[in-house]
Amino acid sequence: MRFVAPARAAVDATVFDRPPLMFWEEFGALLRSPSWPAVAEIDALRGKLHNVQKNTLPHFIEQSAELLRDGLHYEERIGTRGEIATRPGNWHDLLNALIWLRYPTIKQALNARQLAGVVAVGPRQRTRAQCALTHFDEAGVIVQIDDPALLASWNAHDWHGLFWRERAAWSDGRIRVDVFGHALLEHALQPAQLLVGKAIAIAPCADMPERLALAIDAGKLLNDPLELRPLPLSGIPGWHVGNEDESFYAVTPCFRACRAGRSYPPAMRCG
């Protein structure tokens, strides 16, 4: 069933005080205000970016019938005209804009790869790489991790071990999670949702966004959806009200066993 985001007035304001939306408080006014921000107001936030990013970041343009008459694919419009078609009064597009503002280099790398795919196979077909790029764009999670034991638990879908036995790892710095997918953030507007991200694992590095963007742009990542590890975000301590109980990890449907023969690539190294 297709997810339908709640109306703005129906959103429980406490969702903005809990993960993952609490980590977007820099945009709190856009998220918490009783009225929707205008697309021009969102676009004006580009001015707060570093000059290099500001000068290369596409503009947010209100989507309209007139805009769409150019017949361009969404990704083509971004790549060739520097215009991100943005629907006013729409959670999905607002959250997408916030991802662009926080991670401009990664979003631009994704767009460049998507645009190359459109040129190669046309707008009506999709390659495995395009599917991987879309999965990460919509539901992606960036996980900085460099502990072999934790990574082994994750690879084996040992959710009890990863989230319960190693509970401290989620607060002591051994694992760091950044939600990248705007659809994941949209689902978080419903506090009861069981969130599962599609993750890229990367060794910790100070310039992570730039390193990740370069790897995506070079085609070193996101060539097949099977590269992405599932990460049930609802298992992270503090991210779901039910996970204070150990049994949560045994009975909740988002914690699926690893399929026979399933394997994942090693964590990306920044060096």
C-alpha positions as CSV (number, residue, x, y, z in Angstrom):
1,M,0.0,0.0,0.0
2,R,1.4,3.4,-1.0
3,F,2.3,5.6,2.0
4,V,0.3,8.7,2.4
5,A,1.9,11.4,4.6
6,P,-0.3,13.0,7.2
7,A,-1.7,16.5,6.5
8,R,0.5,19.2,8.0
9,A,-2.1,20.0,10.7
10,A,-2.4,16.4,11.7
11,V,1.3,15.7,12.3
12,D,2.1,15.0,16.0
13,A,4.6,17.8,16.8
14,T,6.5,15.4,19.1
15,V,7.9,13.6,16.0
16,F,10.2,16.5,15.6
17,D,11.7,15.9,19.0
18,R,12.6,12.2,18.3
19,P,15.0,10.6,15.9
20,P,15.3,10.9,13.0
21,L,13.5,14.2,12.5
22,M,15.1,15.7,15.6
23,F,18.4,15.8,13.8
24,W,16.9,18.3,11.3
25,E,16.2,21.1,13.8
26,E,18.3,23.5,11.8
27,F,15.2,23.5,9.5
28,G,12.8,23.4,12.4
29,A,10.9,26.5,11.3
30,L,10.1,24.9,7.9
31,L,9.0,21.7,9.6
32,R,7.1,22.9,12.6
33,S,5.3,26.0,11.3
34,P,1.5,25.6,10.9
35,S,1.8,26.8,7.4
36,W,3.7,25.5,4.4
37,P,6.8,27.4,3.3
38,A,6.7,28.8,-0.2
39,V,9.1,27.2,-2.6
40,A,10.8,30.6,-3.0
41,E,11.5,30.5,0.7
42,I,13.1,27.1,0.5
43,D,15.2,28.3,-2.5
44,A,16.4,31.3,-0.5
45,L,18.2,28.9,1.9
46,R,20.7,28.2,-0.8
47,G,22.3,31.5,0.2
48,K,23.4,30.1,3.5
49,L,25.5,27.4,1.8
50,H,29.3,27.7,1.3
51,N,29.9,29.8,-1.9
52,V,31.1,26.9,-4.0
53,Q,28.0,24.8,-3.1
54,K,25.7,27.8,-3.5
55,N,26.9,28.5,-7.0
56,T,26.5,25.0,-8.2
57,L,23.4,23.9,-6.4
58,P,20.3,23.8,-8.6
59,H,17.4,26.1,-7.8
60,F,14.1,24.9,-6.3
61,I,11.4,25.8,-8.7
62,E,7.7,25.4,-8.0
63,Q,6.3,22.6,-10.1
64,S,3.4,23.6,-12.3
65,A,1.7,22.5,-15.5
66,E,3.6,25.2,-17.3
67,L,7.0,23.9,-16.0
68,L,6.2,20.3,-17.0
69,R,5.3,21.3,-20.5
70,D,9.0,21.2,-21.4
71,G,8.6,17.4,-21.4
72,L,11.9,16.9,-19.6
73,H,12.5,13.9,-17.2
74,Y,12.8,15.1,-13.6
75,E,16.5,14.3,-13.5
76,E,17.1,15.9,-16.9
77,R,15.6,19.2,-15.7
78,I,18.0,19.2,-12.7
79,G,21.1,18.3,-14.7
80,T,20.5,20.4,-17.8
81,R,18.6,23.4,-16.5
82,G,19.6,23.5,-12.8
83,E,15.9,23.3,-11.7
84,I,14.5,21.0,-9.1
85,A,10.8,20.7,-9.6
86,T,9.2,21.1,-6.2
87,R,5.6,20.7,-5.3
88,P,4.3,23.3,-2.8
89,G,2.6,21.9,0.3
90,N,4.1,18.5,-0.1
91,W,6.1,16.7,2.6
92,H,8.0,14.5,0.2
93,D,9.4,17.4,-1.8
94,L,10.1,19.6,1.2
95,L,12.1,16.9,2.8
96,N,13.9,16.2,-0.5
97,A,14.9,19.9,-0.5
98,L,16.3,19.7,3.0
99,I,18.5,16.7,1.9
100,W,19.7,18.8,-1.1
101,L,20.6,21.6,1.3
102,R,22.5,19.4,3.7
103,Y,24.2,17.0,1.3
104,P,24.5,18.9,-2.0
105,T,27.5,17.1,-3.3
106,I,25.9,13.6,-2.8
107,K,22.6,14.7,-4.4
108,Q,24.5,16.2,-7.4
109,A,26.5,12.9,-7.8
110,L,23.2,10.9,-7.8
111,N,21.7,13.2,-10.3
112,A,24.7,13.0,-12.6
113,R,24.5,9.2,-12.5
114,Q,20.8,9.1,-13.1
115,L,21.1,11.5,-16.0
116,A,23.7,9.3,-17.6
117,G,21.3,6.4,-17.2
118,V,18.5,8.3,-18.9
119,V,20.8,9.1,-21.8
120,A,21.9,5.5,-22.1
121,V,18.6,3.7,-21.9
122,G,15.9,6.4,-22.3
123,P,13.4,7.6,-19.8
124,R,11.1,4.6,-19.9
125,Q,13.7,2.0,-18.9
126,R,15.9,1.6,-15.8
127,T,19.2,-0.1,-15.3
128,R,20.2,-1.9,-12.1
129,A,22.4,1.1,-11.2
130,Q,19.5,3.5,-11.6
131,C,17.4,1.3,-9.3
132,A,20.2,1.4,-6.7
133,L,20.6,5.1,-7.0
134,T,16.8,5.6,-6.5
135,H,16.7,3.2,-3.5
136,F,19.4,5.2,-1.8
137,D,17.9,8.6,-2.8
138,E,14.5,7.6,-1.3
139,A,15.4,5.4,1.6
140,G,19.1,5.7,2.0
141,V,21.1,5.7,5.3
142,I,24.8,6.5,5.6
143,V,26.4,4.4,8.4
144,Q,29.9,5.2,9.6
145,I,31.3,2.0,11.1
146,D,34.7,0.4,11.5
147,D,34.2,-2.3,14.0
148,P,34.6,-5.8,12.4
149,A,32.4,-7.5,15.0
150,L,29.6,-5.0,14.6
151,L,29.8,-5.2,10.9
152,A,29.7,-9.0,11.1
153,S,26.5,-8.9,13.2
154,W,24.9,-6.6,10.7
155,N,25.9,-8.7,7.7
156,A,24.4,-11.8,9.4
157,H,21.2,-9.9,10.3
158,D,21.9,-10.6,14.0
159,W,19.6,-7.9,15.1
160,H,19.6,-8.9,18.7
161,G,23.3,-8.7,18.8
162,L,23.6,-5.5,16.8
163,F,20.9,-3.5,18.7
164,W,20.6,-5.2,22.1
165,R,23.8,-6.8,23.0
166,E,25.8,-3.9,21.5
167,R,23.4,-1.3,22.6
168,A,26.1,1.1,23.8
169,A,27.7,1.1,20.3
170,W,24.9,3.4,19.1
171,S,25.8,6.1,21.6
172,D,29.6,5.7,22.1
173,G,30.6,6.6,18.6
174,R,31.3,3.1,17.2
175,I,28.3,3.5,14.9
176,R,27.1,6.7,13.4
177,V,23.9,6.9,11.4
178,D,22.8,9.7,9.0
179,V,19.4,9.3,7.3
180,F,19.7,10.5,3.7
181,G,16.5,9.2,2.1
182,H,13.8,11.8,2.1
183,A,11.1,9.1,1.9
184,L,12.4,7.7,5.2
185,L,12.0,11.1,6.8
186,E,8.5,11.3,5.4
187,H,7.6,8.0,6.9
188,A,8.9,9.2,10.3
189,L,6.1,11.7,10.4
190,Q,4.0,8.8,11.5
191,P,5.5,7.8,14.9
192,A,4.3,4.2,14.8
193,Q,6.0,3.4,11.5
194,L,8.7,0.7,11.5
195,L,11.5,2.4,9.5
196,V,14.0,0.3,7.5
197,G,16.7,2.1,5.6
198,K,18.9,1.0,2.7
199,A,22.4,1.6,3.9
200,I,25.9,2.3,2.6
201,A,28.5,1.4,5.2
202,I,31.6,3.6,5.2
203,A,34.6,3.8,7.5
204,P,34.5,7.0,9.6
205,C,36.1,10.1,8.0
206,A,35.8,13.8,8.5
207,D,34.9,14.7,4.9
208,M,32.4,11.8,4.5
209,P,29.9,13.6,2.2
210,E,32.6,14.6,-0.2
211,R,34.2,11.2,-0.2
212,L,30.9,9.5,-0.7
213,A,29.9,11.8,-3.5
214,L,33.2,11.2,-5.3
215,A,32.7,7.4,-5.1
216,I,29.1,7.6,-6.4
217,D,30.1,9.9,-9.2
218,A,33.0,7.6,-10.2
219,G,30.6,4.6,-10.3
220,K,32.4,2.8,-7.4
221,L,29.1,2.6,-5.5
222,L,25.4,2.0,-6.2
223,N,25.6,-0.2,-9.3
224,D,23.1,-2.7,-8.0
225,P,20.4,-2.5,-5.3
226,L,21.9,-5.6,-3.6
227,E,24.9,-3.5,-2.5
228,L,22.6,-1.8,0.0
229,R,22.3,-3.3,3.5
230,P,18.9,-3.2,5.2
231,L,19.0,-1.3,8.5
232,P,15.9,-1.4,10.7
233,L,16.1,2.1,12.1
234,S,13.4,1.2,14.6
235,G,15.9,-1.0,16.4
236,I,18.3,1.8,17.2
237,P,18.0,2.7,20.9
238,G,15.8,5.7,21.4
239,W,14.4,5.6,17.8
240,H,11.2,3.6,18.6
241,V,9.2,3.4,21.8
242,G,9.0,-0.4,21.8
243,N,12.7,-1.2,21.6
244,E,13.4,-0.8,25.3
245,D,12.0,-4.3,25.6
246,E,14.4,-7.1,24.5
247,S,11.5,-9.1,23.0
248,F,11.0,-6.3,20.5
249,Y,13.8,-7.7,18.4
250,A,12.3,-11.2,18.3
251,V,8.7,-10.4,17.3
252,T,8.8,-7.2,15.3
253,P,8.4,-7.8,11.5
254,C,11.1,-5.4,10.4
255,F,13.8,-7.7,11.8
256,R,14.1,-10.2,9.0
257,A,16.5,-13.1,8.8
258,C,19.3,-13.0,6.2
259,R,18.5,-15.0,3.1
260,A,20.8,-17.9,2.3
261,G,23.7,-16.9,0.2
262,R,23.1,-13.1,0.8
263,S,26.3,-11.1,1.1
264,Y,27.3,-7.5,1.3
265,P,30.3,-5.5,0.1
266,P,32.9,-4.4,2.7
267,A,32.5,-0.9,4.2
268,M,33.9,1.8,1.9
269,R,37.3,3.1,3.0
270,C,37.9,6.9,2.8
271,G,41.6,6.6,2.1
